[in-house]
Amino acid sequence: MRTMGLKAILVAGMAAVFAVTGTSPSLAADGSPNSESIKKDIANIERDRAKIAELKQERKDLKRSGDDNKMSLVENKVGLKKAKADLKKDKCYLKADKKALKEDHKMAIREARKAIREDKAELRAAKRGAGKDDNLTAQYEKQLEYDKMLLERSKDEMKSDMEDIRQLVKDARSDDDGYRVIKRRGNR
């Protein structure tokens, strides 16, 4: 009975946290990626793309001017290489944040499934118990339904977050004024 009281308190605490934050506790912890860090990564990528386009245009203008501005062409080329490196770095950050967010969601789903398995075991034990206490069985059934609801909510949250990220990336790609980084295949 002591474990039941402890579990009820724990579940009530989780429900309160869930109700206040609107997200599961494992995803609201500090240090975990969220859609804000992903939006920041996408904004950095867009900024890098704009900088690359600006440097390319500047380079064309320098070449058209016909002046002997070799030094300014070299400086432009160095700036262009740095901007491309920044773009590559920001894309890696985006990929890492997206992967970490997905792993956090998967961990929350695993925890919800584990809670459901435990609830089912407790329910079976209560139904087989010597006293066959109907109140206890009903309480376990309520807990099982609540955990199933949390699992579905975690799955839906993961699905919506991943769809939002896909849409953000898609929007960022469509706003790049025709500039695209071509992925190379193989080791070069």
KOLVEX-38645 format. One line per 8 residues: number of its first residue (from 0); for each residue z, x, y of N, C-alpha, C, CB. Coordinates in Angstrom, 1 decimal. Glycine has a CB too. Example, Ala and Ser with C-alpha at 12.3 -4.5 7.8 and 13.67 -1.06 7.14 Angstrom:
0 = 7.8,13.2,-5.7,7.8,12.3,-4.5,7.8,13.2,-3.3,9.0,11.3,-4.5  7.1,12.8,-2.2,7.1,13.7,-1.1,7.9,12.9,0.0,5.7,14.1,-0.6 .
***
This chain:
0 = 0.0,0.8,-1.2,0.0,0.0,0.0,0.0,0.9,1.2,1.2,-0.9,0.0  0.6,2.0,1.2,0.7,2.9,2.3,-0.7,3.3,2.8,1.5,4.1,2.1  -1.6,3.6,1.8,-2.9,4.1,2.1,-3.7,2.9,2.8,-3.7,4.6,0.9  -3.4,1.7,2.3,-4.1,0.6,2.9,-3.8,0.4,4.4,-3.8,-0.7,2.2  -2.5,0.6,4.7,-2.1,0.5,6.1,-2.7,1.6,7.0,-0.5,0.6,6.2  -2.7,2.8,6.4,-3.3,4.0,7.1,-4.8,3.7,7.3,-3.1,5.2,6.3  -5.4,3.2,6.3,-6.9,3.0,6.4,-7.2,1.9,7.4,-7.5,2.6,5.1  -6.3,0.8,7.5,-6.5,-0.2,8.4,-6.4,0.3,9.9,-5.5,-1.4,8.2 .
8 = -5.4,1.1,10.1,-5.2,1.7,11.4,-6.3,2.6,11.8,-3.9,2.5,11.4  -6.8,3.4,10.8,-8.0,4.3,11.1,-9.2,3.5,11.4,-8.2,5.2,9.8  -9.5,2.4,10.7,-10.6,1.6,10.9,-10.5,0.9,12.3,-10.8,0.5,9.8  -9.3,0.4,12.6,-9.1,-0.2,13.9,-9.4,0.7,15.0,-7.7,-0.8,14.0  -8.9,2.0,14.9,-9.2,3.0,15.9,-10.7,3.3,16.0,-8.4,4.3,15.5  -11.3,3.4,14.9,-12.8,3.7,14.9,-13.5,2.5,15.6,-13.3,3.9,13.5  -13.1,1.3,15.3,-13.7,0.1,15.9,-13.5,0.1,17.4,-13.2,-1.2,15.3  -12.3,0.5,17.8,-12.0,0.6,19.3,-12.9,1.7,19.9,-10.6,0.9,19.5 .
16 = -13.0,2.8,19.3,-13.9,3.9,19.9,-15.3,3.4,19.9,-13.8,5.2,19.0  -15.8,2.7,18.8,-17.1,2.3,18.7,-17.4,1.2,19.8,-17.4,1.7,17.3  -16.4,0.3,20.0,-16.6,-0.7,21.0,-16.6,-0.2,22.4,-15.5,-1.8,20.9  -15.8,0.9,22.7,-15.8,1.4,24.1,-17.0,2.3,24.4,-14.5,2.3,24.2  -17.4,3.1,23.4,-18.5,4.1,23.7,-19.9,3.5,23.4,-18.3,5.3,22.9  -19.9,2.5,22.5,-21.2,2.0,22.1,-21.9,2.8,21.1,-22.1,1.8,23.3  -21.4,3.9,20.7,-22.0,4.8,19.7,-20.9,5.2,18.7,-22.6,6.1,20.3  -21.4,5.7,17.6,-20.4,6.1,16.5,-19.7,7.4,17.0,-21.1,6.3,15.2 .
24 = -18.5,7.6,16.6,-17.7,8.7,17.1,-18.3,10.1,16.8,-16.3,8.7,16.4  -19.0,10.2,15.7,-19.6,11.5,15.3,-20.7,11.9,16.3,-20.1,11.5,13.9  -21.4,10.9,16.9,-22.5,11.2,17.8,-22.0,11.3,19.3,-23.5,10.1,17.7  -20.8,10.9,19.6,-20.3,10.9,20.9,-19.5,12.2,21.2,-19.4,9.7,21.2  -19.3,13.0,20.2,-18.5,14.2,20.4,-19.2,15.2,21.3,-18.2,14.9,19.0  -18.4,16.0,22.0,-19.0,17.0,22.9,-19.7,18.0,22.1,-17.9,17.7,23.7  -20.8,18.6,22.7,-21.5,19.6,22.0,-22.7,19.1,21.2,-20.7,20.4,21.2  -22.7,17.8,20.9,-23.8,17.3,20.1,-24.9,16.9,21.0,-23.3,16.0,19.2 .
32 = -26.1,17.1,20.6,-27.2,16.7,21.4,-27.3,15.2,21.6,-28.5,17.3,20.9  -27.8,14.8,22.7,-28.1,13.4,23.0,-29.4,13.3,23.7,-26.9,12.8,23.8  -29.7,12.1,24.0,-31.0,11.8,24.6,-31.1,12.5,26.0,-31.3,10.3,24.7  -30.0,12.7,26.7,-30.0,13.3,28.0,-30.5,14.8,27.9,-28.7,13.3,28.7  -30.0,15.5,26.9,-30.4,16.9,26.7,-31.9,17.0,26.3,-29.5,17.6,25.7  -32.3,16.0,25.5,-33.7,15.9,25.1,-34.6,15.6,26.4,-33.9,14.9,24.0  -34.1,14.7,27.2,-34.9,14.4,28.4,-35.0,15.6,29.3,-34.2,13.2,29.2  -33.9,16.4,29.4,-33.9,17.6,30.2,-34.9,18.6,29.6,-32.5,18.2,30.2 .
40 = -35.0,18.7,28.3,-36.0,19.6,27.7,-37.4,19.2,28.0,-35.7,19.6,26.1  -37.6,17.9,27.9,-39.0,17.4,28.2,-39.3,17.6,29.7,-39.0,15.8,27.9  -38.3,17.4,30.6,-38.6,17.7,32.0,-38.9,19.2,32.2,-37.3,17.3,32.9  -38.2,20.1,31.5,-38.5,21.5,31.6,-39.9,21.8,31.1,-37.5,22.3,30.8  -40.3,21.1,30.0,-41.7,21.3,29.5,-42.7,20.9,30.5,-41.9,20.6,28.2  -42.5,19.7,31.1,-43.4,19.2,32.1,-43.5,20.2,33.3,-43.0,17.8,32.6  -42.3,20.7,33.7,-42.3,21.7,34.9,-43.1,22.9,34.5,-40.8,22.0,35.2  -42.9,23.4,33.3,-43.6,24.6,32.8,-45.1,24.4,32.8,-43.1,25.1,31.4 .
48 = -45.5,23.2,32.3,-46.9,22.9,32.3,-47.5,22.8,33.7,-47.2,21.6,31.6  -46.8,22.3,34.6,-47.2,22.2,36.0,-47.4,23.6,36.6,-46.3,21.3,36.9  -46.4,24.5,36.3,-46.4,25.9,36.8,-47.6,26.6,36.2,-45.1,26.6,36.4  -47.9,26.4,34.9,-49.1,27.0,34.3,-50.4,26.6,35.0,-49.1,26.7,32.8  -50.5,25.3,35.2,-51.7,24.7,35.8,-51.8,25.3,37.2,-51.6,23.2,35.9  -50.7,25.4,37.9,-50.7,25.9,39.3,-51.2,27.4,39.3,-49.4,25.8,40.0  -50.6,28.2,38.4,-51.0,29.6,38.3,-52.5,29.8,37.9,-50.1,30.3,37.3  -52.9,28.9,37.0,-54.4,29.0,36.6,-55.3,28.7,37.8,-54.7,28.1,35.4 .
56 = -54.9,27.7,38.5,-55.7,27.4,39.7,-55.7,28.5,40.7,-55.2,26.1,40.3  -54.5,29.1,40.9,-54.3,30.2,41.9,-55.2,31.4,41.4,-52.9,30.6,42.0  -55.2,31.6,40.1,-56.0,32.7,39.6,-57.5,32.5,39.8,-55.8,32.9,38.0  -58.0,31.2,39.6,-59.4,30.9,39.9,-59.7,31.1,41.4,-59.7,29.4,39.5  -58.8,30.7,42.2,-59.0,30.9,43.7,-59.1,32.4,44.0,-57.9,30.2,44.5  -58.2,33.2,43.4,-58.2,34.6,43.7,-59.5,35.2,43.2,-57.0,35.3,43.0  -60.0,34.8,42.1,-61.3,35.3,41.6,-62.5,34.9,42.5,-61.5,34.9,40.1  -62.4,33.7,43.0,-63.5,33.2,43.8,-63.5,33.8,45.2,-63.4,31.7,44.0 .
64 = -62.4,34.2,45.7,-62.3,34.8,47.0,-63.1,36.1,47.1,-60.9,35.1,47.4  -63.2,36.8,45.9,-64.0,38.0,45.8,-63.3,39.3,46.5,-65.3,37.8,46.5  -62.2,39.1,47.0,-61.5,40.2,47.6,-61.0,41.2,46.5,-60.2,39.8,48.4  -60.7,42.4,46.9,-60.2,43.4,45.9,-58.7,43.2,45.8,-60.6,44.8,46.3  -58.3,42.1,45.4,-56.8,41.8,45.2,-56.4,42.0,43.8,-56.5,40.3,45.6  -56.6,43.2,43.3,-56.3,43.5,41.9,-54.8,43.3,41.6,-56.7,44.9,41.5  -54.0,43.7,42.6,-52.6,43.6,42.4,-52.1,42.2,42.3,-51.8,44.3,43.6  -52.7,41.3,43.2,-52.3,39.9,43.1,-52.8,39.2,41.9,-52.9,39.1,44.4 .
72 = -54.0,39.7,41.3,-54.4,39.2,40.0,-53.5,39.6,38.9,-55.9,39.7,39.7  -53.0,40.8,38.9,-52.1,41.3,37.9,-50.8,40.5,38.0,-51.8,42.8,38.1  -50.3,40.3,39.2,-49.0,39.6,39.4,-49.2,38.1,38.9,-48.6,39.6,40.9  -50.4,37.6,39.2,-50.6,36.2,38.7,-50.6,36.1,37.2,-52.0,35.7,39.3  -51.3,37.1,36.6,-51.3,37.2,35.1,-49.9,37.3,34.5,-52.2,38.3,34.7  -49.1,38.1,35.1,-47.7,38.3,34.6,-47.0,37.0,34.8,-47.0,39.5,35.4  -47.1,36.3,35.9,-46.5,35.1,36.1,-46.9,34.0,35.1,-46.7,34.6,37.5  -48.2,34.0,34.8,-48.8,33.1,33.8,-48.2,33.3,32.4,-50.3,33.2,33.8 .
80 = -48.1,34.6,32.1,-47.5,34.9,30.8,-46.0,34.5,30.7,-47.6,36.4,30.5  -45.3,34.7,31.8,-43.9,34.2,31.8,-43.8,32.7,31.7,-43.2,34.7,33.1  -44.7,32.0,32.4,-44.6,30.6,32.4,-45.0,30.0,31.0,-45.6,30.0,33.4  -45.9,30.7,30.3,-46.2,30.3,29.0,-45.1,30.6,28.0,-47.5,31.0,28.5  -44.4,31.7,28.2,-43.2,32.0,27.4,-42.1,31.0,27.6,-42.7,33.4,27.7  -41.9,30.6,28.9,-40.9,29.5,29.2,-41.3,28.2,28.5,-40.8,29.3,30.7  -42.6,27.9,28.5,-43.0,26.7,27.9,-42.7,26.7,26.4,-44.5,26.4,28.1  -43.0,27.8,25.8,-42.8,28.0,24.3,-41.3,27.9,24.0,-43.3,29.3,23.8 .
88 = -40.4,28.5,24.9,-39.0,28.5,24.7,-38.5,27.0,24.8,-38.3,29.4,25.7  -38.9,26.3,25.9,-38.5,24.9,26.1,-38.9,24.0,24.9,-39.0,24.4,27.4  -40.1,24.3,24.4,-40.5,23.5,23.2,-39.6,23.7,22.0,-42.0,23.8,22.9  -39.2,25.0,21.9,-38.3,25.3,20.8,-36.9,24.6,21.0,-38.1,26.8,20.6  -36.4,24.6,22.2,-35.2,23.9,22.5,-35.3,22.4,22.2,-34.8,24.1,24.0  -36.4,21.8,22.6,-36.7,20.4,22.3,-36.6,20.1,20.8,-38.0,19.9,22.9  -37.3,21.0,20.1,-37.4,20.8,18.6,-36.0,20.9,18.0,-38.3,21.8,18.0  -35.2,21.9,18.5,-33.8,22.1,18.0,-32.9,20.9,18.3,-33.3,23.4,18.5 .
96 = -33.0,20.4,19.6,-32.2,19.3,20.0,-32.5,18.1,19.2,-32.3,19.1,21.5  -33.8,17.9,19.0,-34.2,16.7,18.2,-33.7,16.8,16.8,-35.8,16.6,18.2  -33.8,17.9,16.2,-33.4,18.1,14.8,-31.9,18.0,14.7,-33.8,19.5,14.3  -31.1,18.5,15.7,-29.6,18.4,15.6,-29.2,16.9,15.8,-29.0,19.2,16.7  -29.9,16.2,16.7,-29.6,14.8,16.9,-29.8,14.0,15.6,-30.4,14.2,18.0  -30.9,14.3,14.9,-31.2,13.6,13.7,-30.2,13.9,12.6,-32.7,14.0,13.2  -29.8,15.2,12.6,-28.7,15.6,11.6,-27.4,14.9,11.9,-28.5,17.1,11.6  -27.1,14.7,13.2,-25.8,14.0,13.5,-25.9,12.5,13.1,-25.6,14.0,15.0 .
104 = -27.1,11.9,13.2,-27.3,10.5,12.8,-27.1,10.5,11.3,-28.6,10.0,13.2  -27.8,11.4,10.6,-27.7,11.4,9.1,-26.3,11.6,8.6,-28.6,12.5,8.5  -25.5,12.4,9.3,-24.1,12.6,8.9,-23.3,11.3,9.1,-23.5,13.8,9.8  -23.6,10.6,10.2,-22.9,9.3,10.4,-23.2,8.3,9.3,-23.2,8.8,11.8  -24.5,8.3,8.9,-24.9,7.4,7.9,-24.3,7.8,6.5,-26.5,7.5,7.7  -24.2,9.1,6.3,-23.5,9.6,5.0,-22.1,9.1,5.0,-23.6,11.1,4.9  -21.4,9.3,6.1,-20.0,8.9,6.2,-19.8,7.4,6.0,-19.4,9.3,7.6  -20.8,6.6,6.6,-20.7,5.1,6.4,-20.9,4.8,4.9,-21.7,4.4,7.3 .
112 = -21.8,5.4,4.3,-22.1,5.2,2.8,-20.9,5.6,2.0,-23.3,5.9,2.4  -20.2,6.7,2.4,-19.0,7.1,1.7,-17.9,6.1,1.8,-18.6,8.5,2.2  -17.8,5.5,3.0,-16.8,4.5,3.2,-17.1,3.2,2.4,-16.7,4.1,4.7  -18.3,2.9,2.3,-18.7,1.7,1.5,-18.4,1.9,0.0,-20.2,1.4,1.7  -18.7,3.1,-0.5,-18.3,3.4,-1.9,-16.8,3.3,-2.1,-18.9,4.8,-2.2  -16.1,3.9,-1.2,-14.6,3.8,-1.3,-14.1,2.3,-1.3,-13.9,4.6,-0.2  -14.7,1.6,-0.4,-14.3,0.1,-0.3,-14.7,-0.6,-1.5,-15.0,-0.5,0.9  -15.8,-0.3,-2.1,-16.2,-1.0,-3.4,-15.2,-0.6,-4.5,-17.6,-0.6,-3.8 .
120 = -14.8,0.6,-4.5,-13.9,1.1,-5.6,-12.5,0.4,-5.4,-13.7,2.6,-5.5  -12.1,0.3,-4.2,-10.8,-0.4,-3.9,-10.9,-1.9,-4.2,-10.4,-0.2,-2.4  -12.0,-2.5,-3.9,-12.2,-3.9,-4.2,-12.2,-4.1,-5.8,-13.5,-4.4,-3.6  -12.9,-3.3,-6.5,-12.9,-3.4,-8.0,-11.5,-3.2,-8.5,-13.8,-2.3,-8.6  -10.7,-2.2,-7.9,-9.4,-2.0,-8.4,-8.5,-3.2,-8.1,-8.8,-0.8,-7.8  -8.7,-3.8,-6.9,-7.9,-5.0,-6.5,-8.2,-6.2,-7.4,-8.1,-5.3,-5.1  -9.5,-6.4,-7.8,-9.9,-7.5,-8.6,-9.3,-7.3,-10.1,-11.4,-7.6,-8.7  -9.3,-6.0,-10.5,-8.7,-5.8,-11.9,-7.2,-5.7,-11.9,-9.3,-4.5,-12.4 .
128 = -6.6,-5.6,-10.7,-5.2,-5.4,-10.6,-4.4,-6.4,-11.4,-4.7,-5.3,-9.2  -3.1,-6.1,-11.7,-2.3,-6.9,-12.5,-1.9,-8.2,-11.7,-1.0,-6.2,-12.9  -1.7,-8.1,-10.4,-1.3,-9.3,-9.7,-2.5,-10.1,-9.2,-0.5,-8.9,-8.5  -3.6,-9.5,-9.1,-4.8,-10.2,-8.6,-4.5,-10.9,-7.3,-5.4,-11.2,-9.7  -4.1,-10.1,-6.3,-3.7,-10.7,-5.0,-4.9,-11.1,-4.3,-2.8,-9.6,-4.2  -5.1,-12.4,-4.0,-6.3,-12.9,-3.3,-6.4,-12.4,-1.9,-6.4,-14.4,-3.4  -5.2,-12.3,-1.2,-5.2,-11.8,0.2,-5.7,-10.3,0.2,-3.8,-11.8,0.8  -5.3,-9.5,-0.7,-5.7,-8.1,-0.7,-7.2,-8.0,-1.0,-4.9,-7.3,-1.8 .
136 = -7.7,-8.8,-2.0,-9.1,-8.8,-2.3,-9.9,-9.3,-1.1,-9.4,-9.7,-3.5  -9.5,-10.3,-0.4,-10.2,-10.8,0.8,-10.2,-9.7,1.8,-9.6,-12.0,1.3  -9.1,-9.0,2.0,-9.0,-7.9,3.0,-10.0,-6.8,2.6,-7.6,-7.4,3.1  -10.1,-6.4,1.4,-11.0,-5.4,0.9,-12.5,-5.9,1.1,-10.8,-5.0,-0.5  -12.8,-7.1,0.9,-14.1,-7.6,1.1,-14.5,-7.6,2.6,-14.2,-9.1,0.5  -13.5,-7.9,3.4,-13.8,-7.9,4.9,-14.1,-6.4,5.3,-12.6,-8.4,5.7  -13.3,-5.5,4.8,-13.5,-4.1,5.1,-14.9,-3.6,4.6,-12.4,-3.2,4.5  -15.3,-4.1,3.4,-16.6,-3.7,2.9,-17.7,-4.2,3.8,-16.7,-4.2,1.4 .
144 = -17.6,-5.5,4.2,-18.6,-6.0,5.0,-18.7,-5.3,6.4,-18.4,-7.5,5.3  -17.5,-5.0,6.9,-17.5,-4.2,8.2,-18.1,-2.9,8.0,-16.0,-4.1,8.7  -17.9,-2.2,7.0,-18.5,-0.8,6.7,-20.0,-1.0,6.5,-17.8,-0.2,5.5  -20.4,-2.0,5.9,-21.9,-2.2,5.7,-22.5,-2.5,7.1,-22.1,-3.4,4.8  -21.8,-3.2,7.9,-22.4,-3.5,9.3,-22.5,-2.2,10.1,-21.5,-4.5,10.0  -21.4,-1.3,9.9,-21.5,0.0,10.6,-22.6,0.9,10.1,-20.1,0.7,10.4  -22.9,0.8,8.8,-24.0,1.6,8.2,-25.3,1.1,8.8,-24.0,1.4,6.7  -25.5,-0.2,8.8,-26.8,-0.8,9.4,-26.9,-0.4,10.9,-26.8,-2.3,9.2 .
152 = -25.8,-0.4,11.6,-25.8,-0.1,13.0,-26.2,1.4,13.2,-24.5,-0.4,13.7  -25.7,2.2,12.3,-26.0,3.7,12.4,-27.5,3.9,12.1,-25.1,4.5,11.4  -28.0,3.2,11.1,-29.4,3.4,10.8,-30.3,2.9,11.9,-29.7,2.6,9.5  -29.9,1.7,12.5,-30.7,1.2,13.6,-30.6,2.1,14.8,-30.2,-0.2,14.0  -29.5,2.7,15.1,-29.3,3.6,16.2,-30.2,4.9,16.0,-27.8,4.0,16.4  -30.2,5.4,14.8,-31.0,6.6,14.5,-32.5,6.2,14.7,-30.8,7.1,13.1  -32.9,5.1,14.2,-34.3,4.7,14.3,-34.7,4.5,15.8,-34.5,3.4,13.5  -33.9,3.9,16.5,-34.2,3.6,18.0,-34.2,4.9,18.7,-33.2,2.6,18.6 .
160 = -33.2,5.8,18.5,-33.2,7.1,19.2,-34.4,7.9,18.8,-31.9,7.9,18.8  -34.8,8.0,17.6,-36.0,8.8,17.2,-37.3,8.2,17.8,-36.1,8.9,15.7  -37.3,6.9,17.9,-38.5,6.2,18.5,-38.5,6.5,20.0,-38.5,4.7,18.2  -37.4,6.5,20.6,-37.3,6.8,22.1,-37.8,8.2,22.3,-35.9,6.6,22.6  -37.3,9.1,21.5,-37.7,10.5,21.7,-39.2,10.7,21.5,-37.0,11.4,20.7  -39.8,10.0,20.4,-41.2,10.1,20.2,-42.0,9.6,21.4,-41.6,9.3,18.9  -41.5,8.5,22.0,-42.1,7.9,23.1,-42.0,8.8,24.4,-41.5,6.5,23.5  -40.9,9.4,24.6,-40.7,10.4,25.7,-41.7,11.5,25.5,-39.3,10.9,25.7 .
168 = -41.8,12.1,24.3,-42.7,13.2,24.1,-44.2,12.7,24.3,-42.5,13.8,22.7  -44.5,11.6,23.8,-45.8,11.0,24.0,-46.2,10.8,25.5,-46.0,9.7,23.2  -45.2,10.3,26.2,-45.4,10.1,27.7,-45.6,11.4,28.4,-44.3,9.3,28.3  -44.8,12.4,28.0,-44.9,13.7,28.6,-46.3,14.4,28.3,-43.8,14.7,28.1  -46.8,14.1,27.1,-48.1,14.7,26.8,-49.2,14.0,27.5,-48.4,14.6,25.3  -49.1,12.7,27.8,-50.1,12.0,28.5,-50.1,12.3,30.0,-50.0,10.5,28.3  -49.0,12.8,30.5,-48.9,13.1,32.0,-49.2,14.5,32.3,-47.5,12.8,32.4  -49.8,15.3,31.4,-50.0,16.7,31.6,-51.3,17.1,32.3,-49.8,17.5,30.3 .
176 = -52.1,16.1,32.8,-53.3,16.3,33.5,-54.3,17.1,32.7,-53.1,17.0,34.8  -54.4,16.8,31.4,-55.4,17.4,30.6,-55.0,18.8,30.0,-56.7,17.6,31.3  -53.9,19.3,30.4,-53.5,20.6,29.8,-52.8,20.4,28.5,-52.7,21.4,30.9  -53.2,21.1,27.5,-52.5,21.1,26.2,-52.4,22.5,25.7,-53.3,20.1,25.2  -51.3,22.7,25.0,-51.2,24.0,24.4,-51.7,23.8,22.9,-49.6,24.5,24.4  -52.6,24.7,22.5,-53.2,24.6,21.2,-52.4,25.4,20.3,-54.7,25.1,21.3  -51.9,24.7,19.2,-51.2,25.4,18.2,-52.1,26.3,17.3,-50.4,24.5,17.3  -51.7,27.5,17.1,-52.5,28.4,16.3,-52.0,28.3,14.8,-52.5,29.8,16.8 .
184 = -52.9,28.4,13.9,-52.6,28.4,12.5,-52.5,29.9,12.0,-53.6,27.5,11.7  -51.6,30.1,11.2,-51.6,31.5,10.6,-50.8,32.4,11.4,-53.0,32.0,10.4  -50.7,33.7,11.1,-50.0,34.7,11.8,-50.9,35.5,12.7,-49.4,35.7,10.8  -50.7,35.3,14.0,-51.5,36.0,15.0,-50.6,36.5,16.0,-52.5,35.0,15.7 .
***
